[in-house]
Amino acid sequence: MRYLGGLRGDGILTCGEAKVGRASYDFDGFVSKVGQLSGSGEIRVAPETLKKVFGRNDLRLQTNDGQTLSFRFSEKQLRSPSDAAHVDLTGTLPQVSEWRN
């Protein structure tokens, strides 16, 4: 695995077609020896919003710079009241050149 860099910023969290709220994100990207991209990291939203959407599999983040990133929660249970959760990016990931060191 080779580290590509990070994606950090803010955006709108959506669940299906509904806008759920503002979110911050901090993701790290990697590429495998066979060229497969993967990414994971953390999202931050209001604790009540996180509790409401935790475990859903139709979540997307529309970033302020125009990207749409799909993700799933890495953990099975939400930690006690928190505004952060670890996620794995799914679907189409940004190109190698879009990750910032």
TORVO-480997 format. One record per residue (C-alpha): x, y negated, z; residue number from 1. Coordinates in Angstrom, 2 decimals. Example, Ala and Ser with C-alpha at 12.3 -4.5 7.8 and 13.67 -1.06 7.14 Angstrom:
BEGIN
REC      east     north        up   kolza
REC     12.30      4.50      7.80       1
REC     13.67      1.06      7.14       2
This chain:
BEGIN
REC      east     north        up   kolza
REC      0.00      0.00      0.00       1
REC      1.11     -3.50     -0.83       2
REC     -0.22     -6.52      1.01       3
REC     -1.72     -9.08     -1.39       4
REC     -2.50    -11.90      1.01       5
REC     -5.60    -13.32      2.55       6
REC     -8.89    -14.98      1.78       7
REC    -10.12    -17.42      4.38       8
REC    -12.89    -19.95      4.46       9
REC    -16.59    -20.52      4.92      10
REC    -19.75    -19.63      3.08      11
REC    -23.36    -18.54      3.27      12
REC    -24.27    -15.09      4.57      13
REC    -27.11    -13.50      2.64      14
REC    -29.13    -10.39      3.38      15
REC    -30.84     -9.19      0.24      16
REC    -32.07    -12.39     -1.38      17
REC    -32.49    -14.30      1.90      18
REC    -29.94    -16.82      3.16      19
REC    -29.20    -15.92      6.77      20
REC    -26.76    -18.61      7.87      21
REC    -23.30    -20.13      7.67      22
REC    -20.34    -17.83      8.18      23
REC    -16.55    -18.05      8.38      24
REC    -14.36    -15.26      7.06      25
REC    -10.77    -14.08      7.26      26
REC     -9.96    -11.13      4.97      27
REC     -6.73     -9.37      4.02      28
REC     -6.27     -7.66      0.65      29
REC     -4.19     -4.64     -0.33      30
REC     -3.44     -2.72     -3.50      31
REC     -2.60      1.00     -3.51      32
REC      0.13      2.64     -5.59      33
REC     -2.52      3.59     -8.16      34
REC     -3.78      0.00     -8.38      35
REC     -6.93      0.26     -6.29      36
REC     -7.86     -2.93     -4.41      37
REC     -9.19     -2.92     -0.86      38
REC     -9.95     -5.62      1.63      39
REC    -11.04     -5.96      5.23      40
REC    -11.18     -8.51      7.97      41
REC    -13.51    -10.51     10.12      42
REC    -16.65    -12.56      9.69      43
REC    -17.90    -15.07     12.24      44
REC    -21.52    -16.15     12.52      45
REC    -23.80    -17.25     15.35      46
REC    -24.17    -14.35     17.85      47
REC    -27.95    -14.12     17.33      48
REC    -27.46    -13.94     13.55      49
REC    -24.80    -11.26     13.87      50
REC    -27.06     -9.19     16.10      51
REC    -29.90     -9.53     13.56      52
REC    -27.89     -8.35     10.53      53
REC    -25.49     -5.86     12.13      54
REC    -25.66     -2.50     10.40      55
REC    -27.41     -3.75      7.27      56
REC    -25.92     -2.62      3.97      57
REC    -27.29     -5.38      1.72      58
REC    -25.06     -8.19      2.99      59
REC    -23.12    -10.61      0.84      60
REC    -21.05    -13.67      1.50      61
REC    -21.32    -16.52     -0.99      62
REC    -18.10    -18.43     -0.40      63
REC    -17.77    -22.18     -0.70      64
REC    -15.37    -21.65     -3.62      65
REC    -17.95    -19.71     -5.64      66
REC    -17.15    -16.05     -4.99      67
REC    -19.72    -13.48     -3.93      68
REC    -18.27    -10.78     -1.68      69
REC    -20.16     -7.69     -0.56      70
REC    -19.21     -5.99      2.68      71
REC    -20.18     -3.44      5.29      72
REC    -19.50     -3.40      9.00      73
REC    -16.52     -1.27     10.01      74
REC    -17.82     -0.41     13.46      75
REC    -20.86      1.66     14.41      76
REC    -21.89     -0.59     17.30      77
REC    -21.76     -4.32     17.85      78
REC    -19.58     -5.37     20.73      79
REC    -21.30     -7.27     23.52      80
REC    -22.55    -10.73     22.56      81
REC    -20.03    -11.90     20.05      82
REC    -19.81    -14.15     17.04      83
REC    -17.29    -11.92     15.21      84
REC    -17.32     -8.50     13.60      85
REC    -14.83     -6.47     11.57      86
REC    -15.93     -5.66      8.01      87
REC    -14.71     -3.81      4.93      88
REC    -15.17     -5.43      1.54      89
REC    -17.13     -3.34     -0.96      90
REC    -18.02     -3.65     -4.62      91
REC    -16.01     -5.86     -6.93      92
REC    -13.07     -7.50     -5.17      93
REC    -11.20    -10.65     -6.17      94
REC     -8.36    -10.16     -8.64      95
REC     -4.80     -9.70     -7.33      96
REC     -3.91    -13.30     -8.24      97
REC     -6.76    -14.71     -6.08      98
REC     -5.35    -13.46     -2.76      99
REC     -3.22    -16.09     -1.01     100
REC     -0.05    -15.31      0.93     101
